[in-house]
């Protein structure tokens, strides 16, 4: 069996940029988890431009109806360097809400310390509303 080929950097960036999921990268556990990258889908989903997103913590998407239990679970995962998977109600720039299926995964250095996090977001508003309407 042959080993996988290394793909060029431009191909990875292009794949992330055209993804049908929101993708962000934040700084690691010792910091404020500031966003250092947000793909175009994330920007379109939230209504915020890249310049409004970079350097912020994702908590700007949370609002009065965001579940505080889920927020605590996210914060615990970030503090402990673990993966988080869950669903949260978030707010767009215009104040409208959307349900977000979220996966946060740490990217660790060789010593096992989270140095970055990657967040994958998929809007699931229609699915949540259809399930609630049953």
Residue pairs with C-beta under 8 A, 6 or more apart in sequence:
16 23
16 39
17 39
17 40
18 40
19 39
19 41
20 41
21 41
21 120
21 121
21 122
22 38
22 39
22 41
22 42
22 45
22 46
22 100
22 119
22 120
22 121
22 122
22 123
23 37
23 38
23 39
23 41
23 42
23 118
23 119
23 120
23 121
24 35
24 37
24 38
24 39
24 42
24 53
24 58
24 118
24 119
24 121
25 35
25 36
25 37
25 107
25 116
25 117
25 118
25 119
26 33
26 34
26 35
26 36
26 57
26 58
26 116
26 117
26 119
27 33
27 34
27 36
27 115
27 116
27 117
28 106
28 107
28 113
28 114
28 115
28 116
28 117
29 78
29 79
29 81
29 106
29 113
29 114
30 113
32 57
33 57
33 58
33 78
33 117
34 54
34 55
34 56
34 57
35 53
35 54
35 55
35 56
35 57
35 58
36 54
36 116
37 54
38 50
38 53
38 54
42 53
42 121
43 49
43 50
43 53
45 92
45 98
45 121
45 123
46 53
46 61
46 90
46 92
46 93
47 92
47 93
47 94
48 92
48 93
52 93
58 119
59 71
61 90
61 91
61 100
62 71
62 88
62 90
62 91
63 89
63 90
63 91
63 97
65 89
65 97
66 88
66 89
66 90
66 91
67 88
67 89
70 86
70 87
70 88
71 88
73 84
73 86
74 84
74 86
74 88
74 102
74 104
76 82
77 83
77 84
77 104
78 84
78 104
78 114
78 117
81 106
81 108
81 112
81 113
81 114
82 106
83 103
83 104
83 105
83 106
84 102
84 103
84 104
85 102
85 103
86 101
86 102
87 99
87 100
87 101
87 102
87 124
87 128
88 99
88 100
88 102
89 97
89 98
89 99
89 100
90 97
90 98
90 99
90 100
91 97
91 98
92 98
97 125
98 123
98 125
99 123
99 124
99 125
99 127
99 128
99 129
100 121
100 122
100 123
100 124
101 121
101 122
101 123
101 124
102 119
102 120
102 121
103 119
103 120
104 117
104 118
104 119
105 117
105 118
105 119
105 120
106 114
106 116
106 117
107 114
107 115
107 116
107 117
107 118
108 114
108 115
109 115
